Amino acid sequence: MGLSFTKLFSRLFAKKEMRILMVGLDAAGKTTILYKLKLGEIVTTIPTIGFNVETVEYKNISFTVWDVGGQDK
């Protein structure tokens, strides 16, 4: 009984991890959205060369967001 309760409790309240890949056209606002989620404010960005990776915590979920840029290296 105790083991069943422990499994149920851990499934309900354990920290969940999700991965998100953001792709889109150049200058579409991918990086702006990423930093709005991360920082809670709009920041001035430059075109992404390569990629940005940030972790955003929301409630009981940890999102790892990959922002892939379309600019040449």
Buried (B, 14 or more C-beta within 10 A) or exposed (E): EEEEEEEEEEEEEEEEEEEEEBEEEEEEEBBBBBBBBBEEEEEEBEEBEEEBEBEBEEEEEBBEBBBBBBEEE
